[in-house]
């Protein structure tokens, strides 16, 4: 069984690290940027904030492009939105559990940026 190591109790934001990590996904890339700026100590929080920005900023741009294309774009945009919503919920849940849940590609880049 893969048990994550214990996390420090507080981040430099004053929140519990698992709460700060989960909140970094709350408003997609916006809260990711906020926690990247505010967090000074916790690499766990920084990782989740960076992963939030690297995933949801491009997804938001792609979503806007698709919504501008009638019919097929709207349909593809709807399915992208459903998939994004599912990933968003999983990421928030995993971060709140204290798990460093790495997405393929994006998670590796986020991990390199936080070192």
C-alpha positions in Angstrom: 0.0 0.0 0.0 1.4 3.4 -1.0 1.0 5.7 1.9 2.0 9.3 1.4 4.5 10.8 3.8 3.1 13.0 6.6 2.7 16.6 5.6 3.8 19.6 7.6 0.7 21.0 9.5 0.7 24.5 8.0 1.7 26.2 4.8 3.1 29.7 4.8 -0.4 30.9 4.0 -1.6 29.8 7.5 -3.8 27.0 6.1 -3.3 23.3 6.5 -1.1 22.1 3.6 -3.8 19.7 2.3 -6.4 22.5 2.3 -4.1 25.0 0.6 -3.2 22.4 -2.1 -6.9 21.6 -2.7 -7.8 25.3 -2.8 -5.1 25.8 -5.5 -7.5 24.0 -7.9 -10.7 25.7 -6.7 -10.9 28.4 -9.4 -8.7 26.5 -11.9 -5.6 28.4 -12.9 -6.5 31.6 -11.0 -6.2 30.1 -7.5 -3.1 28.2 -8.8 -1.4 31.5 -9.6 -2.5 32.9 -6.2 -1.0 30.0 -4.3 2.2 30.1 -6.4 2.6 33.7 -5.4 1.6 33.3 -1.7 3.2 30.0 -0.8 6.8 30.3 0.4 7.5 27.0 2.2 5.5 24.0 1.1 6.7 22.2 -2.0 3.5 20.1 -1.8 1.3 23.2 -2.1 3.5 24.7 -4.8 3.4 21.5 -6.8 -0.4 21.4 -6.8 -0.6 25.1 -7.6 1.8 24.7 -10.5 -0.1 21.6 -11.8 -3.3 23.6 -11.6 -1.8 26.4 -13.8 -0.2 24.1 -16.3 -3.4 22.1 -16.8 -6.2 24.5 -16.5 -4.8 27.6 -18.3 -4.3 25.8 -21.6 -7.7 24.0 -21.1 -9.4 27.3 -20.6 -7.9 28.8 -23.7 -8.8 25.7 -25.7 -12.3 25.9 -24.3 -12.7 29.5 -25.4 -11.5 28.6 -28.9 -14.0 25.7 -29.2 -16.9 27.7 -27.9 -16.2 30.2 -30.8 -16.8 27.4 -33.4 -20.5 26.8 -34.0 -21.9 23.3 -33.6 -18.9 21.0 -33.7 -16.8 23.3 -31.5 -19.7 23.6 -29.1 -20.1 19.8 -28.9 -16.3 19.2 -28.5 -16.2 22.1 -25.9 -19.0 20.4 -24.0 -17.2 17.1 -23.8 -13.9 18.9 -22.9 -15.8 20.7 -20.1 -17.2 17.4 -18.7 -13.7 15.9 -18.8 -12.2 18.9 -17.2 -14.8 18.9 -14.4 -14.0 15.2 -13.6 -10.2 15.9 -13.5 -10.8 19.0 -11.4 -12.8 17.0 -8.8 -10.2 14.2 -8.7 -7.3 16.7 -8.3 -9.0 18.6 -5.5 -9.9 15.3 -3.7 -6.4 13.9 -4.0 -4.8 17.1 -2.8 -7.1 17.3 0.2 -6.2 13.7 1.1 -2.5 14.8 1.1 -1.6 12.9 -2.0 0.8 14.2 -4.5 -1.3 13.0 -7.5 0.8 13.6 -10.7 -0.9 13.9 -14.0 1.0 12.6 -17.0 3.2 15.2 -18.7 1.8 18.2 -16.7 2.7 16.7 -13.4 6.3 16.0 -14.4 6.7 19.6 -15.6 5.1 20.9 -12.3 7.5 18.8 -10.3 10.5 20.1 -12.2 9.4 23.7 -11.6 9.0 23.3 -7.9 12.3 21.7 -7.1 
